[in-house]
Amino acid sequence: MSTAAVLFDLDDTLLWDERSVEEAFTATCKAAADAVSIDAGELLAAVREEARKLYETYDTFAFTQMIGINPYEGLWANFTAGEQPEFRRLQELAPGYRKSSWDKALNRLGVQNEELAAALAEQFAAERRKRPYVYAETFEVLKSLQGKVKLLLLTNGSPDLQQEKLDGVPDLAPYFDHIVISGSFGKGKPDPSIFLHALSMLEVDPQRAIMVGDKLTTDIKGGNAAGLTTVWINRTDRPKDPAILPNYEIQDLKELHPILNELQLT
């Protein structure tokens, strides 16, 4: 029997990124509320909206969509790596984007304080960096698969930021035979080419590979197009999309074991 492989997404599949971001926003908005007597919840909603709107105005937006870099990552990324010229542009834009997002949010609540906006921009980045959460079953599952199948981490994002996330959980990367970051490859999920590139590194056919991820529009759509068996990790019972159908749906990574047994991949 030929070698099999499991490809894992990173954010909100192995790492609990949504929790990291939410807690960073909450802590930063509380600090703002304490400083100028505004409602922290209102500021949180405002900064999320203003950051998204501002992000979409930049000439780098189409590139960030292709690579898979979301607005909230832009609020703490430095964009110091990556060969494409768009990364140098993002590096140039990032400091102003961070400050302006918070400034615009404060303005919506009637606060004109650029010094506070700059401080909040720095605090959010620091708060996010100190919260590298991992799902409870992540290491147990990776340990159980290591040596039985080839393992590859396939993640969208800026090379330096995704590497920083991995550095925050140093025990994670050693489980993988290869790590592929979209910003280094030049295209992101769901483009089938990044999946086929990953498989070529492993020397595994698509029919002997599984893609595990939390996003239908990237992990599952791209995995399907590239011919992999797709497994949607849907921990929070998010709505299905009839246009993007995974081969399997699970709520916990430990549910991978019977799937691999069924497919005779382990």
Buried (B, 14 or more C-beta within 10 A) or exposed (E): EEBBBBBBBBBBBBBBBBEBBBBBBBBBBBBBBEEBEBEBEBBBBBBBBBBBEBBEEBEBEEBBEBBBBBBBBBBBBBBBBBEEEBBEBBBEBBEEBBBBBBBBBBBBBEBEBEEBBBBBBBBBBEBBBEBBBBBEBBBEBBEBBBEEBBBBBBBBBBBBBBBBBBEBBEEBEEBBBBBBBBBBBBBBBBBBBBBBBBBEBBEBBBEBBBBBBBBBEBBBBBBBBBBBBBBBBBBEEEEEEEEBBBBBBBEEBEBBEEBBEEBEBB
